[in-house]
């Protein structure tokens, strides 16, 4: 008798609702009738749960529910530990391939001089070339708030100067003592 011939309930946990739902296996399967696929991928047909568990136990494998929403649920006879390992590897690969887009912020004032503006523009260009979104914010202090048109001019100039690298994702919008707009990088042509 091999070590895997008995059913191990603790090896097939159902995750809490906050985690990703894991497959039910062995005694955790609720349905009475199951469509069963054997370890080689051949369909055994619709059979009672107890018979399917007995077949899995005889082969030293687990009965794993792969399609719980089907009618009747589809179960597969497989090595659950190996299946879980393969799923984990797929998730790691997916995480490796995804790209994280960050939002960088550049702050300017309505009285920003030309040299300072050019420095801020270089930073914006660098962020956009790296594929990050940029939030350009104009801060108004004291009586500067009455000259919102100057802030709008700076934001419009920034959008015009980065036109080949970015598109305006959100038009300039005033909130309290700030005015901001978002720039998103344009997809590069190959």
C-alpha positions in Angstrom: 0.0 0.0 0.0 1.5 3.3 -1.0 1.6 6.5 1.2 -0.9 8.4 -1.0 -3.7 5.8 -0.9 -5.6 7.4 2.0 -7.6 10.6 1.6 -5.9 13.7 3.1 -8.4 16.4 3.8 -5.8 18.9 5.1 -4.0 18.9 1.8 -7.0 20.5 0.0 -8.0 23.5 2.0 -10.7 25.9 0.8 -9.3 29.4 1.1 -11.2 32.0 2.9 -13.4 34.3 0.7 -10.8 37.1 0.9 -8.2 34.8 -0.7 -8.4 33.2 -4.1 -10.8 30.2 -4.1 -8.9 26.9 -4.2 -10.3 23.8 -5.7 -12.2 21.4 -3.5 -10.8 17.9 -3.3 -11.7 14.4 -2.0 -14.3 14.6 0.9 -14.8 18.4 0.5 -16.7 17.9 -2.8 -20.4 18.4 -2.1 -22.2 17.1 -5.2 -23.5 13.6 -5.3 -23.1 13.0 -9.0 -19.8 14.1 -10.8 -18.5 14.1 -14.3 -15.1 12.4 -13.8 -12.0 12.6 -15.9 -9.2 10.2 -15.1 -5.5 10.9 -14.8 -4.9 10.3 -18.5 -7.6 12.8 -19.6 -10.2 10.2 -20.5 -13.8 10.8 -19.4 -15.3 8.2 -17.1 -18.7 9.7 -17.4 -21.2 10.8 -14.7 -20.7 8.7 -11.6 -21.6 8.9 -7.9 -19.1 10.7 -5.7 -18.3 7.6 -3.6 -17.4 5.6 -6.7 -15.2 8.4 -8.0 -13.4 8.7 -4.6 -12.8 4.9 -4.6 -11.3 5.1 -8.1 -9.0 7.9 -7.0 -8.0 6.1 -3.8 -7.2 2.9 -5.8 -4.9 4.9 -8.1 -3.3 6.7 -5.1 -4.4 10.1 -6.4 -6.8 12.8 -5.3 -10.3 13.7 -6.7 -10.1 17.4 -7.5 -13.1 19.6 -8.5 -12.0 21.6 -11.6 -15.3 23.0 -12.8 -17.6 23.5 -9.7 -20.2 25.5 -11.6 -20.9 22.9 -14.3 -23.9 20.7 -14.1 -22.9 18.1 -12.9 -19.5 19.4 -11.5 -16.4 18.2 -13.3 -13.8 16.5 -11.2 -10.4 15.2 -12.3 -8.3 12.4 -10.8 -4.8 13.9 -10.2 -2.0 14.5 -7.8 -3.3 17.6 -6.0 0.1 18.6 -4.6 1.5 18.7 -8.1 -1.5 20.6 -9.4 -1.2 23.2 -6.7 2.5 23.6 -7.5 1.8 24.1 -11.2 -0.9 26.8 -10.4 1.6 28.6 -8.1 4.2 28.7 -10.9 1.7 30.0 -13.4 0.8 32.9 -11.0 4.4 33.7 -10.5 5.0 33.9 -14.2 1.9 36.1 -14.7 3.2 38.5 -11.9 6.6 38.6 -13.6 5.2 39.7 -16.9 2.9 42.4 -15.6 4.2 45.9 -15.6 3.5 48.4 -12.8 2.7 51.9 -13.9 3.4 54.5 -11.3 2.1 58.1 -11.0 4.8 60.6 -10.6 4.1 64.2 -9.5 5.8 67.4 -10.5 4.9 70.5 -8.6 5.3 74.0 -10.1 4.1 77.5 -9.1 2.6 80.2 -11.3 5.8 82.3 -11.0 8.2 79.5 -12.0 11.1 80.9 -14.0 12.1 79.6 -17.4 15.2 77.7 -16.2 13.2 76.0 -13.4 10.4 75.2 -15.8 13.0 73.5 -18.2 14.3 71.4 -15.3 10.8 70.3 -14.4 10.1 69.5 -18.1 13.2 67.3 -18.2 11.9 65.3 -15.2 8.5 65.0 -16.8 10.1 63.7 -20.1 12.2 61.2 -18.1 9.1 59.8 -16.3 7.1 59.5 -19.5 10.0 57.7 -21.3 10.1 55.2 -18.4 6.4 54.5 -18.9 5.0 56.3 -15.8 2.0 58.6 -15.7 2.7 62.1 -14.5 0.6 64.4 -12.4 1.6 68.1 -13.0 0.4 70.3 -10.2 0.4 74.1 -9.9 0.3 75.4 -6.3 -1.1 78.9 -5.6 0.0 80.8 -2.5 -1.7 83.8 -1.1 -2.9 86.3 -3.7 -1.7 84.1 -6.6 -5.0 82.3 -6.5 -6.7 85.2 -8.4 -4.4 84.5 -11.3 -5.5 80.9 -12.1 -5.0 81.8 -15.8 -1.2 81.7 -15.3 -1.4 78.2 -13.8 -3.5 77.1 -16.8 -0.9 78.6 -19.2 1.9 76.6 -17.5 -0.1 73.4 -17.6 -1.0 73.9 -21.3 2.6 74.7 -22.1 3.7 71.5 -20.3 1.2 69.5 -22.4 2.4 71.1 -25.6 6.1 70.5 -24.8 5.5 66.8 -24.1 3.1 66.3 -27.0 5.2 63.7 -28.8 5.7 61.6 -25.6 2.3 61.9 -23.8 -1.3 62.6 -24.2 -3.4 64.5 -21.7 -5.3 61.9 -19.7 -7.1 64.4 -17.5 -7.6 68.1 -18.5 -6.4 70.8 -16.1 -8.7 70.9 -13.1 -8.7 73.3 -10.1 -9.2 72.1 -6.6 -8.8 74.6 -3.8 -5.4 76.2 -4.0 -4.1 73.7 -6.6 -4.6 73.0 -10.3 -3.5 69.7 -11.8 -3.6 67.6 -14.9 -2.5 64.0 -15.7 -0.2 63.0 -18.6 -0.1 59.4 -19.8 2.8 58.0 -22.0 1.9 57.4 -25.6 2.5 53.8 -26.9 5.8 53.8 -28.8 5.5 53.0 -32.6 7.7 50.1 -33.7 
